[in-house]
Amino acid sequence: MLQAIRVSAFLSMVGVVAGAQGAEFEVHPSLAVNQEYTDNVFETSNNRVSDFITRALPGVMMRYKAPAFNGHLDYLFDYRHYAKGNHGDEFVHTIDAQGSLVILQRYVFMDLSDQYQRVSLDVARTTSQESLFVNQSDRNVATVAPYVMLHPGSRTSVKTGYRFVDIRYFDSPAVNKIDHVGLVEVTHTLTERLELNAGYTFTRELAATDDFNQHQGYGGFRYEYADKSFVFGQAGNIWTRYDSGQQLSSLFWNAGVTHVMDTVTASITTGKHYIEDPLRNIVEETFVTGLLEKRFSNGLVSIAPIYSEFTLAQSDSLQTRKYGATVSGKYDFTPDLSGNLSFTAEKYEQPLLGSYTRRFLVTSGLSYLLAKELTLSVFYNYADYYSPGIAADNRHVNRAMVEIKKVF
């Protein structure tokens, strides 16, 4: 019911402004029907249970563009029926609504957004490709962000404003939060290729676990050394004080380089930052990611290595160390037939549990265009876990799906 109210409110807002002269307005309803088979619906190590899942997925895509307001809404309703009755029928909503309002031309603006989706409860693992619900929760993130843009010089802009963020989870034991954020961001274009930036934010977080005040200051740059190729860097410090009395101070950074050639793109990014964790206030992630992508006339192949460390901020204890890589490819066999295939290998070291978990994931699919905006697709996913010390992490699951979708 709450999700329907959000969607109706956004539709009403767009409908009110849609009559403005010069506005561009598009609506594209869609309908998909999906039949899935899984041989391990609960992802258990023993007593595996299979099921057939029938899904009906009506949705709508809306786009609105006018001088005073730009916005879009992507909404999908997902009804899931489990034929063997192993799991109750599900009514799942996915919402991506974003809008930007011009209150005073060049100076005063407001950004609005609402994202409702099912997410993994484990920040180190994304499980949506192997299960529809195991270790997941529905999450809604609503944001209201009014701000003022100042232009003290032709090459300098100053953004100052406030951001209200409401994060809510709908499955225990996830932790709801409300953030009140004040910010100042300064950008200075030194040359056509070099841009400098600096900023400060203050965050007051109210959470079900422990409230805190947080200060964050940073400085950085972005340099475009060739067409579409650039290097960037940011660094600063975060000071956090919990109402319980604990104080944290941590350096953070975000840096990388992207190089684009005719048919090859290569990039590497490293960083250290606080990320949203469904089970607690914040988790500190230190990461290095890479991408090497080769494009062909009818497709592409890529490899994306990753290394991450997830540390519990309040106790400064390493929770998970993750490393691995994904190799993937896409290919257009004909103008109407396309396919994709990817393989992911990851290892999760968990010092707090004294063990590790190895994960293999294969995803694949074929899509055929039957008629204009009418697509028939088949998918197959396979996940395999192994752990010498964590019994629940010895499991595997096969998922096979067929879907037909029409966009109007």
TITORKOL-65032 format. One line per 8 residues: number of its first residue (from 1); their letters; for each residue x, y, z of C-alpha. Coordinates in Angstrom, 3 decimals. Layout:
<pts>
NUM) A) X:Y:Z; ...
</pts>
This chain:
<pts>
1) MLQAIRVS) 0.000:0.000:0.000; 2.821:2.420:0.912; 4.550:1.784:-2.419; 1.318:2.452:-4.332; 0.956:5.789:-2.529; 4.504:6.790:-3.536; 3.885:5.912:-7.174; 0.513:7.697:-7.216
9) AFLSMVGV) 2.066:10.821:-5.701; 4.789:10.925:-8.347; 2.272:10.333:-11.148; 0.078:13.131:-9.790; 3.035:15.535:-9.610; 4.032:14.781:-13.190; 0.420:15.028:-14.314; 0.044:18.496:-12.814
17) VAGAQGAE) 3.099:19.897:-14.605; 2.640:17.894:-17.824; 0.349:20.527:-19.279; 3.079:23.163:-19.310; 3.998:24.526:-22.714; 7.190:23.145:-24.184; 7.141:20.051:-21.979; 8.217:16.650:-23.287
25) FEVHPSLA) 6.261:13.797:-21.769; 6.586:10.053:-22.487; 4.802:7.059:-20.963; 5.716:3.461:-21.824; 3.767:0.721:-20.023; 5.163:-2.797:-20.129; 4.086:-6.317:-19.253; 6.240:-9.401:-18.760
33) VNQEYTDN) 5.439:-12.988:-17.815; 8.237:-15.132:-16.391; 8.407:-18.827:-15.524; 11.314:-19.942:-13.347; 12.597:-23.259:-12.051; 15.020:-23.408:-9.120; 16.429:-26.568:-7.578; 17.221:-24.900:-4.219
41) VFETSNNR) 14.641:-22.254:-3.417; 15.962:-21.639:0.129; 19.686:-22.006:-0.782; 20.284:-24.659:1.845; 23.212:-27.063:2.153; 20.958:-30.037:2.940; 17.291:-30.877:2.382; 17.246:-28.991:-0.889
49) VSDFITRA) 13.786:-27.940:-2.077; 12.905:-27.201:-5.703; 10.041:-25.078:-6.974; 8.423:-23.540:-10.035; 7.850:-19.787:-9.749; 5.378:-17.975:-11.980; 5.867:-14.228:-12.165; 3.719:-11.438:-13.629
57) LPGVMMRY) 5.576:-8.130:-14.032; 3.553:-5.104:-15.160; 5.475:-1.828:-15.162; 5.667:1.708:-16.473; 8.472:4.021:-17.620; 7.783:7.754:-17.537; 9.948:10.644:-18.701; 9.172:14.337:-18.277
65) KAPAFNGH) 11.293:17.289:-19.382; 10.424:20.961:-19.073; 12.339:24.172:-18.331; 11.391:24.089:-14.630; 11.282:20.340:-13.962; 12.992:17.189:-15.246; 12.029:13.814:-13.899; 11.609:10.134:-14.556
73) LDYLFDYR) 9.794:7.230:-12.965; 10.538:3.539:-13.497; 8.099:1.284:-11.654; 7.811:-2.510:-11.719; 5.331:-4.670:-9.836; 6.453:-8.286:-9.451; 3.866:-10.893:-8.429; 5.472:-14.255:-7.590
81) HYAKGNHG) 3.571:-17.509:-7.160; 5.408:-20.595:-5.851; 3.679:-23.596:-7.423; 4.648:-26.126:-4.717; 3.715:-23.782:-1.890; 7.197:-23.836:-0.344; 7.065:-20.061:-0.007; 4.103:-17.713:0.223
89) DEFVHTID) 3.132:-15.604:-2.761; 5.130:-12.369:-2.955; 4.174:-8.862:-4.058; 7.432:-7.061:-4.795; 7.795:-3.428:-5.882; 10.753:-1.758:-7.580; 10.708:2.033:-7.864; 13.245:4.475:-9.277
97) AQGSLVIL) 11.804:7.992:-9.210; 13.983:11.082:-9.635; 13.228:14.717:-10.277; 15.044:18.055:-10.429; 13.115:21.268:-9.829; 14.297:24.761:-10.752; 12.969:27.142:-8.095; 14.975:30.231:-9.101
105) QRYVFMDL) 16.795:30.088:-12.435; 20.588:29.584:-12.036; 20.442:29.841:-8.245; 17.905:27.743:-6.304; 17.111:24.095:-7.068; 15.694:20.969:-5.456; 16.460:17.318:-6.188; 13.935:14.638:-5.244
113) SDQYQRVS) 14.338:10.875:-5.423; 12.815:7.668:-4.164; 14.354:4.223:-4.668; 12.546:1.110:-3.509; 14.183:-2.233:-4.216; 15.171:-5.583:-2.744; 18.793:-5.631:-1.548; 21.192:-8.079:0.072
121) LDVARTTS) 21.590:-7.909:3.853; 25.296:-8.730:3.475; 27.228:-5.729:2.119; 29.978:-7.997:0.779; 27.704:-10.266:-1.265; 25.054:-9.472:-3.851; 22.672:-12.444:-3.938; 19.926:-11.255:-6.303
129) QESLFVNQ) 21.244:-13.328:-9.237; 20.979:-16.582:-7.315; 17.847:-16.071:-5.208; 14.663:-13.997:-5.159; 14.547:-13.516:-1.376; 17.211:-15.383:0.675; 19.172:-13.012:2.968; 17.506:-9.997:1.348
137) SDRNVATV) 15.257:-7.142:2.426; 13.109:-4.551:0.714; 14.649:-1.106:1.169; 13.334:2.368:0.486; 15.599:5.417:0.240; 13.754:8.739:-0.010; 15.773:11.935:-0.548; 14.836:15.619:-0.573
145) APYVMLHP) 17.730:17.975:-1.352; 17.217:21.718:-1.793; 20.378:23.673:-2.654; 21.711:27.013:-3.832; 24.257:27.464:-6.645; 26.484:30.539:-6.494; 28.865:31.702:-9.234; 31.486:34.015:-7.715
153) GSRTSVKT) 33.545:33.792:-10.916; 33.244:32.539:-14.459; 35.266:29.448:-13.577; 34.058:28.898:-10.003; 30.795:27.520:-8.632; 29.706:27.018:-5.035; 26.932:24.639:-4.059; 25.454:24.822:-0.576
161) GYRFVDIR) 22.370:23.061:0.653; 20.634:20.491:2.793; 19.836:16.840:2.159; 17.203:14.789:3.990; 17.589:11.020:3.567; 15.139:8.464:4.971; 16.393:4.848:4.745; 13.896:2.149:5.699
169) YFDSPAVN) 14.135:-1.628:5.591; 11.119:-3.900:5.757; 12.655:-7.087:7.139; 14.252:-7.647:10.542; 17.052:-7.324:11.639; 17.815:-4.427:9.285; 18.332:-0.967:10.789; 16.300:2.086:9.750
177) KIDHVGLV) 18.034:5.467:9.577; 17.320:9.157:8.968; 20.138:11.483:7.861; 20.118:15.287:8.019; 23.032:16.530:5.906; 24.386:20.049:5.396; 26.913:20.527:2.613; 29.188:22.983:0.847
185) EVTHTLTE) 30.930:22.048:-2.421; 33.309:24.256:-4.409; 34.374:23.574:-7.996; 36.980:25.600:-9.868; 37.889:25.047:-13.518; 41.595:25.854:-13.640; 42.001:25.008:-17.341; 39.857:23.364:-19.990
193) RLELNAGY) 41.200:19.989:-18.860; 41.825:20.465:-15.131; 39.105:20.910:-12.517; 39.673:21.334:-8.771; 37.071:20.560:-6.109; 36.664:20.710:-2.348; 33.822:20.207:0.067; 32.514:19.780:3.580
201) TFTRELAA) 29.475:17.899:4.885; 27.922:17.601:8.306; 25.640:14.624:8.945; 23.311:14.014:11.855; 22.176:10.391:11.712; 19.260:9.073:13.761; 19.259:5.275:13.732; 17.664:2.400:15.594
209) TDDFNQHQ) 21.119:1.392:16.880; 23.172:4.480:17.779; 22.848:8.119:16.684; 25.912:10.097:15.630; 27.291:13.378:14.306; 29.753:13.195:11.417; 32.029:15.794:9.804; 33.660:15.171:6.435
217) GYGGFRYE) 36.101:17.426:4.594; 37.864:16.722:1.307; 39.736:18.156:-1.657; 40.454:16.776:-5.093; 40.881:17.186:-8.828; 39.868:15.788:-12.227; 42.200:16.036:-15.229; 41.148:15.008:-18.739
225) YADKSFVF) 44.443:14.252:-20.433; 42.858:13.024:-23.681; 39.418:12.747:-25.243; 37.246:10.718:-22.806; 40.379:9.734:-20.853; 40.932:11.192:-17.401; 42.500:10.811:-13.990; 40.864:11.945:-10.745
233) GQAGNIWT) 41.555:11.975:-7.052; 39.907:13.014:-3.798; 41.126:12.715:-0.227; 39.991:13.902:3.158; 39.042:12.883:6.674; 35.869:11.751:8.413; 35.244:12.475:12.092; 32.362:10.572:13.720
241) RYDSGQQL) 31.057:11.001:17.264; 28.366:8.619:18.515; 25.885:9.755:21.140; 27.101:6.825:23.250; 30.442:8.626:23.501; 32.641:6.737:21.038; 34.688:8.837:18.607; 36.176:7.751:15.270
249) SSLFWNAG) 38.561:9.456:12.878; 39.430:8.000:9.499; 41.197:9.071:6.338; 39.320:8.419:3.099; 40.129:8.682:-0.569; 38.762:8.012:-4.026; 41.092:7.978:-7.018; 41.366:6.404:-10.424
257) VTHVMDTV) 42.220:6.614:-14.086; 40.178:5.774:-17.182; 41.800:5.428:-20.597; 39.657:5.116:-23.726; 41.045:3.985:-27.069; 39.144:3.217:-30.265; 37.702:-0.112:-29.134; 39.303:-0.633:-25.726
265) TASITTGK) 38.527:0.929:-22.359; 40.773:0.388:-19.332; 40.220:1.774:-15.846; 41.326:1.286:-12.265; 39.766:2.849:-9.168; 40.723:2.730:-5.500; 39.038:4.186:-2.476; 38.226:4.080:1.201
273) HYIEDPLR) 34.821:5.237:2.386; 31.857:4.540:4.647; 28.999:2.631:3.020; 25.392:1.892:3.928; 24.986:-1.355:5.859; 21.505:-2.804:6.467; 22.585:-4.397:9.768; 24.342:-1.474:11.486
281) NIVEETFV) 25.096:2.258:11.178; 28.075:2.253:8.841; 30.784:-0.044:7.490; 34.157:1.087:6.183; 35.113:-0.284:2.765; 38.605:-0.136:1.263; 38.619:-1.252:-2.355; 40.478:-1.553:-5.640
289) TGLLEKRF) 38.543:-2.297:-8.824; 39.553:-2.567:-12.444; 38.001:-2.931:-15.876; 39.413:-3.949:-19.241; 36.800:-3.914:-21.997; 37.152:-4.711:-25.687; 34.336:-3.744:-28.062; 33.624:-5.449:-31.371
297) SNGLVSIA) 31.185:-4.618:-34.134; 28.703:-7.165:-32.769; 29.543:-7.300:-29.077; 32.110:-6.900:-26.318; 34.172:-8.830:-23.774; 35.446:-7.566:-20.443; 37.280:-8.575:-17.290; 36.674:-6.785:-13.987
305) PIYSEFTL) 38.883:-7.705:-10.992; 37.982:-6.517:-7.501; 39.514:-6.394:-4.023; 37.610:-5.084:-0.987; 37.972:-5.022:2.775; 34.879:-4.419:4.926; 35.658:-3.178:8.435; 33.184:-2.645:11.277
313) AQSDSLQT) 33.718:1.044:11.936; 32.816:1.141:15.638; 35.038:-1.795:16.626; 37.701:-1.293:13.914; 37.592:-5.034:13.211; 37.892:-6.590:9.760; 34.619:-8.326:8.912; 35.226:-9.583:5.360
321) RKYGATVS) 38.044:-9.499:2.839; 36.765:-10.105:-0.712; 38.707:-10.585:-3.910; 37.947:-12.047:-7.303; 37.046:-11.168:-10.871; 34.214:-11.287:-13.402; 34.709:-12.209:-17.045; 31.743:-11.365:-19.250
329) GKYDFTPD) 30.717:-11.062:-22.862; 27.824:-9.927:-25.036; 27.218:-10.787:-28.662; 24.588:-9.888:-31.271; 24.155:-12.972:-33.449; 21.615:-11.178:-35.663; 19.777:-7.845:-35.389; 17.039:-9.742:-33.524
337) LSGNLSFT) 19.042:-12.279:-31.487; 21.545:-11.396:-28.758; 23.235:-13.286:-25.947; 25.324:-12.722:-22.841; 27.525:-14.868:-20.623; 29.509:-14.082:-17.483; 31.571:-15.974:-14.924; 32.428:-14.625:-11.476
345) AEKYEQPL) 34.909:-16.173:-9.052; 35.153:-14.646:-5.565; 36.671:-15.536:-2.225; 35.404:-14.132:1.067; 37.806:-14.329:3.990; 35.985:-13.865:7.306; 38.463:-13.475:10.209; 35.695:-13.122:12.790
353) LGSYTRRF) 34.481:-16.615:11.848; 37.965:-18.038:11.335; 37.228:-19.326:7.846; 36.577:-18.387:4.226; 33.988:-18.979:1.499; 34.600:-19.514:-2.217; 31.856:-18.535:-4.665; 31.415:-19.304:-8.368
361) LVTSGLSY) 28.596:-17.627:-10.280; 27.591:-18.209:-13.896; 24.912:-16.062:-15.559; 23.750:-16.407:-19.148; 20.900:-15.373:-21.378; 19.487:-15.194:-24.895; 16.973:-12.618:-26.127; 15.032:-12.730:-29.388
369) LLAKELTL) 12.987:-9.834:-30.788; 9.720:-11.427:-31.938; 8.165:-8.143:-33.078; 8.506:-4.467:-32.314; 9.065:-4.126:-28.533; 8.098:-7.796:-28.022; 10.992:-9.892:-26.683; 11.356:-13.559:-25.776
377) SVFYNYAD) 14.237:-14.310:-23.380; 15.742:-17.337:-21.672; 18.160:-17.205:-18.744; 20.268:-19.653:-16.774; 22.169:-18.895:-13.548; 24.328:-21.193:-11.454; 25.875:-20.404:-8.059; 28.243:-22.669:-6.153
385) YYSPGIAA) 29.607:-22.025:-2.632; 32.280:-23.865:-0.681; 33.631:-23.238:2.821; 35.795:-25.508:5.007; 34.500:-23.979:8.241; 31.068:-22.436:7.603; 28.567:-25.239:7.071; 25.815:-23.018:5.668
393) DNRHVNRA) 28.179:-21.855:2.916; 28.384:-25.275:1.262; 25.577:-25.129:-1.255; 24.695:-24.661:-4.896; 21.652:-23.552:-6.848; 20.490:-23.773:-10.468; 17.950:-21.277:-11.835; 16.390:-21.462:-15.317
401) MVEIKKVF) 13.905:-18.876:-16.606; 11.906:-18.070:-19.712; 10.254:-14.672:-20.142; 8.185:-12.809:-22.711; 7.976:-9.020:-22.458; 6.031:-6.354:-24.323; 6.733:-2.629:-24.096; 3.905:-0.388:-25.310
</pts>
